[in-house]
Amino acid sequence: MNLIGQDVTVLGAGIAGLATARALALRGARVRLLEQATEISEVGAGLQISPNGAVVLDALGLGKEFEEISVASRGAVLRDYAQGAEVLRLDLTRFGRFGLVHRADLIALLERGARDAGVQIELGVHVASVHLNGRRPVLFIDGADAERDELLVAADGLHSRLRAALLGDEAPRFTGQVAWRTLLPIEPGEVPHEAQVFMGRGRHLVVYPLRGGRLLNVVGVLETPEWTAEGWNHAGDPAAFRAHFSEFGGPVRGWLERVESVMVWGLFRHGVATQWHGSNAVLIGDAAHPTLPFLAQGACMALEDAWVLAEMLVSHDTNNAALDSFEALRRPRCRRIVDAATANARNYHLRAGPIRGIAHAGLRTIGAVAPGFMPDRFAWLYAHDVTARQQPSGS
Ligand SMILES: Cc1cc2nc3c(=O)[nH]c(=O)nc-3n(C[C@H](O)[C@H](O)[C@H](O)COP(=O)(O)OP(=O)(O)OC[C@H]3O[C@@H](n4cnc5c(N)ncnc54)[C@H](O)[C@@H]3O)c2cc1C
């Protein structure tokens, strides 16, 4: 289908919405992007963009700038919490580029990319609800008349209005995990260019460098039975953060001593949506498949979605045929990724000493005997290139 001149409304200026808006505008669509925030800004935190996400940035023509704003990572090192002893080194460079990037820098890059491609970004626009009774979706925007859209792409995250219209307005559930995060100034070269994961009992801590190695991204995740507040921006108490990770030794102790401010938030999610689209309206990104962050794939899946959706729209005769193929291609893969991230939560947080000891010894042996074995088990994830030609079903 020729997208030239087709009107598309994208809801939400996160990673999914901005990437999709650029992908569609580059194919000739007239894209309007609605965002409830009055400015596009992001909380300070890091993101790991693995090769399956980075190939989309390349294909969107943003690869060179992404290289400039990110730190190239060798992969990940799993460590025991007590002294930071290495359990398993995952050299992932064989799959392509892993970029460690400040979330605000990636959002700014995607926003520039969307605007340069001609996307009209409207800020301070809150969509109260979406109705799906006819052939085209109807948007109810605060303070405005209801409007009927040609095509709605809902990249509106965990509280998606389209998801509520498709599946009912269910509150996201608390996952039993709370994340603490902070950024520390460091000297370039102070830490290796890789993600280090320190695994403890019912908790783990991830660190990696950002912005030319001058900032250290520190995220600690802790299992906890209760949490009420949802959202990203709750100031935490550095002393409480230190206390929760007080059993962690090695370099972690020194980093935690330097923490002066920390944010804390509960991790909430839904299951992967059982239906991703209605007539001329589709979910993408966290709106369709929120995930625990233990595989660092939420943003990468959002980038994959953006590319595949644009490709499906140009390669089908009607929007709805394209949306059928999009969902058929994306749902199984996203479900597999979300399940793998959930399994990682269990593996990182093993509590019983003997079980942890055996599991870590097993991983050490595998790493020593066959260093390529574990990285190869992730080929399905990292070597997946959605920008290589897709096979649309039913086109
Ligand atoms: C601790 C942590 C670490 C992570 N680390 C990684 C990582 O290393 N790598 C990775 O790939 N992923 C990571 N993720 C996941 C990633 O951050 C998310 O999956 C991704 O940002 C989702 O993007 P999105 O655009 O789908 O949704 P969102 O970022 O939630 O964007 C939704 C947008 O829609 C807007 N909006 C919502 N409702 C409305 C409305 N009614 N009207 C108008 N606008 C609306 C919102 O304001 C927002 O701007 C991490 C997540 C967490 C919590």
The ligand as a Tripos MOL2 file, in Angstrom:
@<TRIPOS>MOLECULE
LIG
   53    58     1     0     0
SMALL
NO_CHARGES

@<TRIPOS>ATOM
      1 C1         14.4550   -0.3060   35.2350 C.3       1 LIG1
      2 C2         14.2050   -0.4230   33.7830 C.ar      1 LIG1
      3 C3         15.2850   -0.6180   32.9530 C.ar      1 LIG1
      4 C4         15.0830   -0.8140   31.5890 C.ar      1 LIG1
      5 N1         16.1650   -1.0540   30.8140 N.ar      1 LIG1
      6 C5         15.9840   -1.3210   29.5070 C.ar      1 LIG1
      7 C6         17.0990   -1.5920   28.6690 C.ar      1 LIG1
      8 O1         18.2600   -1.6100   29.1170 O.2       1 LIG1
      9 N2         16.8860   -1.8630   27.3460 N.ar      1 LIG1
     10 C7         15.6070   -1.8650   26.8140 C.ar      1 LIG1
     11 O2         15.4650   -2.1590   25.6150 O.2       1 LIG1
     12 N3         14.5260   -1.5750   27.5900 N.ar      1 LIG1
     13 C8         14.6790   -1.3040   28.8990 C.ar      1 LIG1
     14 N4         13.6060   -1.0060   29.6800 N.ar      1 LIG1
     15 C9         12.2360   -0.9960   29.0860 C.3       1 LIG1
     16 C10        11.9210    0.2670   28.2990 C.3       1 LIG1
     17 O3         12.2440    1.3940   29.0530 O.3       1 LIG1
     18 C11        10.4280    0.3240   27.9360 C.3       1 LIG1
     19 O4          9.9980   -0.9300   27.4750 O.3       1 LIG1
     20 C12        10.2080    1.3380   26.8260 C.3       1 LIG1
     21 O5         10.6460    2.6050   27.2240 O.3       1 LIG1
     22 C13         8.7240    1.4190   26.4470 C.3       1 LIG1
     23 O6          8.5430    2.4390   25.5100 O.3       1 LIG1
     24 P1          7.0970    2.8110   24.9810 P.3       1 LIG1
     25 O7          7.3120    3.9190   23.9990 O.co2     1 LIG1
     26 O8          6.3700    1.6010   24.5290 O.co2     1 LIG1
     27 O9          6.2760    3.3170   26.2580 O.3       1 LIG1
     28 P2          6.5020    4.5750   27.2250 P.3       1 LIG1
     29 O10         7.9390    4.9020   27.3630 O.co2     1 LIG1
     30 O11         5.7270    4.2780   28.4470 O.co2     1 LIG1
     31 O12         5.8250    5.8130   26.4560 O.3       1 LIG1
     32 C14         4.4280    6.0290   26.4380 C.3       1 LIG1
     33 C15         4.1770    7.4960   26.1130 C.3       1 LIG1
     34 O13         2.7710    7.6890   25.9160 O.3       1 LIG1
     35 C16         2.3630    8.8310   26.6330 C.3       1 LIG1
     36 N5          0.9490    8.6300   26.9910 N.ar      1 LIG1
     37 C17         0.4770    7.6270   27.7710 C.ar      1 LIG1
     38 N6         -0.8600    7.7190   27.8890 N.ar      1 LIG1
     39 C18        -1.2520    8.8030   27.1560 C.ar      1 LIG1
     40 C19        -2.5160    9.4020   26.9010 C.ar      1 LIG1
     41 N7         -3.6620    8.8840   27.4090 N.pl3     1 LIG1
     42 N8         -2.5740   10.5280   26.1150 N.ar      1 LIG1
     43 C20        -1.4060   11.0250   25.5760 C.ar      1 LIG1
     44 N9         -0.1740   10.4860   25.8100 N.ar      1 LIG1
     45 C21        -0.1010    9.3940   26.5770 C.ar      1 LIG1
     46 C22         3.2670    8.8750   27.8480 C.3       1 LIG1
     47 O14         3.3420   10.1590   28.4170 O.3       1 LIG1
     48 C23         4.5900    8.4300   27.2490 C.3       1 LIG1
     49 O15         5.3370    9.5040   26.7230 O.3       1 LIG1
     50 C24        13.7680   -0.7710   31.0440 C.ar      1 LIG1
     51 C25        12.6720   -0.5190   31.8720 C.ar      1 LIG1
     52 C26        12.8850   -0.3600   33.2320 C.ar      1 LIG1
     53 C27        11.6930   -0.1170   34.1110 C.3       1 LIG1
@<TRIPOS>BOND
     1     1     2 1
     2     2     3 ar
     3     2    52 ar
     4     3     4 ar
     5     4     5 ar
     6     4    50 ar
     7     5     6 ar
     8     6     7 ar
     9     6    13 1
    10     7     8 2
    11     7     9 ar
    12     9    10 ar
    13    10    11 2
    14    10    12 ar
    15    12    13 ar
    16    13    14 ar
    17    14    15 1
    18    14    50 ar
    19    15    16 1
    20    16    17 1
    21    16    18 1
    22    18    19 1
    23    18    20 1
    24    20    21 1
    25    20    22 1
    26    22    23 1
    27    23    24 1
    28    24    25 2
    29    24    26 1
    30    24    27 1
    31    27    28 1
    32    28    29 2
    33    28    30 1
    34    28    31 1
    35    31    32 1
    36    32    33 1
    37    33    34 1
    38    33    48 1
    39    34    35 1
    40    35    36 1
    41    35    46 1
    42    36    37 ar
    43    36    45 ar
    44    37    38 ar
    45    38    39 ar
    46    39    40 ar
    47    39    45 ar
    48    40    41 1
    49    40    42 ar
    50    42    43 ar
    51    43    44 ar
    52    44    45 ar
    53    46    47 1
    54    46    48 1
    55    48    49 1
    56    50    51 ar
    57    51    52 ar
    58    52    53 1
@<TRIPOS>SUBSTRUCTURE
     1 LIG1         1 GROUP 0 **** ****
